[in-house]
Amino acid sequence: MPEKPVITSSEIGTLWITYQQKTMILQMLEYFIDKADDEEAKKIMKSLHEDVISFIVRIKDIFQKEGAVIPVGFTANDVNVGVPKLYENGFDIMFVRMIKEISMAMHTLNLTMSYREDIIMLYRELTTMTQKYYDQCTKYLIEKGLMARPPYTSMPKSVEFIRDISYLSGLNPFSEKRPLNTVEVAHIYHGIESNVTGMQMIFGFAQCAQQEEVQKFFIKGGELAKSIIKEMSEVLLKSDIQVPSTSGGNITKSMAAPFSDKMMMYCVSLFCSFSLGGNSLGTAFSFRNDLPIKMTSFMKDIFDYAHYGAKMMIKNGWMEEPPQMNKQSD
């Protein structure tokens, strides 16, 4: 009887995705660490860099022991540490925080699709590590004044129940929309915050992309993020709610690419997947019926954009194919 059960197709798939993501993060950290002027930011990223390496080694070890080929992922060929800074101070930790937010969701989902004890433990440890760095990044950004907190509100003094279906109103232009509730504000605020970081990232990518087609793709993505920020901000402003803003992490004038077009395209694809998931949750937890329709419209635009990006990656030979299932014989 074997010491461990045979690895399942789901476990191979989740490990493969995790390897792609971790090798991307590793290479991007190489650049951000080299360019960091703030010692506290550099310390956070160096520690994360070491931890990411250890998990990449563990995933490689699992693949090797199972007789599986090691994915290519991303390598030193995808980063150019020697070029000037593409972003001002603060963006590095903003970016790492967003990546850790994406990672938390991915590791939790991957955990639910794992059955072998060693792989379950891997995702548990990845989740713990990810939460640690997410907390460190959030604390850093708040202390440096680089990230605004969501708006405050008065504390509820009694429990109320919805007694009229007009609570769901929002589509009728002749009826007054009720104020947003705190659940709706949480998802809208988070959507704006995420898109602000995403917009800064992708416009920076557009500035240094090597291929003209890729550059145009990034510009289109930046404009899409900008339009989502604008529409969500208007919803908050109509309820007299402060819109989140950032005071750092701006793009420099450098046009030298620190990352390969392949890696930047993959990174944008990752952010699109995260955005689709976030909008899905926002739709599910919004009671005012105009909000789910707005978020569904965002999701369609994001999906169409991501799908076009996938076709570009395939055309350029940049999309590594996930392991395939065995073809069933007739």
N, C-alpha and C positions, 0 to 999 in steps of 0.2 A: 504493500500500500504506500503511495507517495506521501512525502511529508506535507506537501501543499497540493490543494486541488489544481487542476489544469486551469490556466487563466482563461477567462471568458472573452467573447468578442466585445462586450461592453467595456470591459476593463482595458483591453487593448486600445479601444477607441478613445477612452477618456485619458489614458496615459499619453497617447499620441498627441492629442490636443494640448495637454498640459506641457508636454515637451516643446511644442511649437511656441507656446506663450512664454515659457520660462527662458528659452534661448533668446527670444526677442528682448525680453526685459534685461537679461544679462548684458547684451551688446549695447543697449541704450544706456544702461547704467555706466558702462565703461566711459562713454562720452560725457555724461552729466557729472560724474565724479571728477574727471579731469578738468572740467570747466568751472566747477564750483568754487566760489570765493568765500562762502560762508562755511565756517568750520563745523557748525552744528549740522547743517544740511549734508555736508560731506560725510560726517560721522554716521548719520542715518543711512545714507546710500551705500557706504562701504560695508556696513554691517549686513544690510539687505543683500548686497552683492555676494558676500560669503555664504549666506544662507541659501540663496538661489542656486549657487554652484553645487552645494551639498545635495539638493533635491534633484538636480539634473543628473548627478552621478548615480543616485539611487534609482532613478527611472531607467537610465542606461543599463544598470546592473540587472534590473528586472527583465528588460528586453533581451539582454544577452543570455541570461539563464533560461529563458523560454525559447531561445533559438530564433528570435525575431530580429529583423534588420533594424539598425538604429536610424531614426529619421534624420534628415538633413537639418531641418529647423533653420536657425540663423547662426552665422559664424562671424569670425573677425573680418571676413570679407564684406560684411554688411555695415560696418561702422568705420568712420574715419575720424579718429580722435584728434588729429592734428589741425583740423580746420577751426576757424574762429567760432565764438559763441553765436548760436542762432537765437537764443532767448535770453532775456535779462534774468537777474537773480529772482528766485521765487518760483519760476515756472517748473524747475526740476522737481521740487517737492509737490507742487500742484499735480504734475503729471504722475509722479509715483503714487500719490494718494488716489488718483482716479484709477490707475492700474490695479492698486490693492482693492479698491471697491469692486472692480470687475472680477478680480481673482476670488474674493470672498464668495461671490455668487457662483462662480464656476466650480470651486472646490466643494461647496455644499451640494451642488447638483451632482457632481461626479461621485461624491460619497454615497449618494442614494442609488447609484448605478454600479457600485462595487460590492463584491461578495467575499472576496478572499481577504483573510485577516491582515496580511501585510500591506495590501493595497488600501484597505479601509484605514489602517493606521497612518499610511502616507498622507491621505487626504485630511485626516484629523490634524496631523502635525502641520500640514500646509495651511489649514484654516487658522490654527493658533498663531502661526508665524505671520500670516497675512493680517490678522486683526491687530497684532502688536505694532506692525509698521504703519497700518492705517491710523491707529491712535497717535503714534509719534508724529506722523505728517500733519494730522489735524491740529494737534497741540502746537506744533511749530508754526503753522500758517496763521493761527489765531494770535499767538504771542507776537509774531512779527507784523501783525496788522495787514496780512495779505489775503485774509478771507473773512467775509462778513458772516455773522450768525443770522439765522432766520429771525423774522420779526417776533417780538413778544406780544402777549395778549393778556387780558385780565383772567384770573383764575375762575373756573366755573364754580358756582356756589350751590347749585342744585342739579338734579338729574332731570332731563327733559326727554320727551318722546315726540317723534314726528307725527302730527295729527292731520296733516293736509297734504294731498298729492302735489300742491303748488310748490312744495319744497323741492321737487324734481325739476321745476321750470327752468328755462334757460334758452329755449329755442324761439319762443314767441317774442318778436321784436317790440310788441306793444305792451308786454307785461314787464314789470320791474323784476330784475333778477335778484334773488336773495344774496346776502353777503356770503362769501366763501367760508366754509368751515375749516377747522384746523387740519383735518386729514387732507382736504383738497389743497390747502396752502402748502403742506409738507411736500406733496408730489410735484406741484408746479414750481416751487422754490428749488427743489432738487433738480428738476429738469433744466431750469435756467442755469444753475450753478454748473451742471455737467456740460451743457452746451457752450458756456463761456470758455471753459478750459479746452474743450474740443475744438472750438473755433480758433483759439490762439494756436493750438497745436497744428491744425491743418493749414492755416494760412502761412505758418512758418514752413511747413512741408512744401507748399506751393512755391514759395520764394526760392527754394534750393533744388527742386526736382530736376533731374537730368533730362528726362523726356518731355517734350512739349505736351503730348497727350496726357501724361500723368500730371503735369502742372495744371492743365485745364480741369482735370478731374478734381484735384484738390481745391481749386478756386471755387468750383461748383459746390463742393462739400462745405466750404467755409461760408458761402452765401446761404446754403440751406440751414446751417446752424444759426446764422445771424437772423434769418426769418423766423425760426422757431423761438429764439430768444425774444424777438420783438413781439410776437403774438402772445407768448406766455406773460411777458412783462405787462402788456396792455390789460390782461385779465386781472393781474394783481393791482395795477394802478386804478382800475375801475372800482376796486374795493378799498382804495386808499391804503394799500399795503406797499411797504418799501420793497424795491427791486434789488436783488443781490448784485454786488459789483466787486471787482477786484482791483487792487492798486499796484499790482506787480506782474512780473512774468511776461512783459511785452516782447515783441519780436525785434531783433536787432536789424541792421542793414546788411548783414552777411548773406551772400548768395552761394556760399560754398556748402555742399551737402555733407552733413555729418553721418547720414544714414543712406543706405541704398534705396532706390525707388521700390524695390521688392519689399523691403522691411517696412517702409513707410506705408505702402499700400496695405500690407497685412495689419499694421497697427490701426489704420482707419477702419478696416473691416471689423476688427475687434471692438472698436468704439461703436460702430453701427449696430453690432449685435447687442451690446449692452444697452444702447439707446432704445432699441426695439423692445427689450425686456422691461426697461423702466417705464416706457409709455404704456405697455400692457398693464402693468400694475396700477399706473395712474388712472387708466380707463376703468379698471375693476373697482377701484375704491372711490370714484367720483359719483356723487349723488345728483349733482346738477347736470341735466342731460345735454347741455351744450358742450361740456368739457370732454366727455368721451368721444364725441364726434370730432372735436378739434384734434384730440390726441390720435384718433384713428387716421385722420388725414396726415398727421406727421409721420405715422408709422408707414403709410403707403409711400410717401416721398422718400423716407429713409431706406425702405426695402428696395425701391426702384434704383436708388443711388448705389446701394451695396451690391445689387445684382449686376449693374453695369460695371462696377469695380471688379467683381469676380470674373466677368468676361475679359476684361483687360488683363488681369493677372494670368488667366489661362492662355491668352494670346501671346503673352511675353514669356511663358514658361516659368512663372513664378509661383504657381499654386501646387504645392506638394500634395499628392493624392493620398488620402487616408487608406489604411489597410483594408483590403476587400474581403468580403465573405467568400467562402468556397463556392464555386459554381456547382449547382446540383446536377448530377447526371440524369439523363432521361431514362 
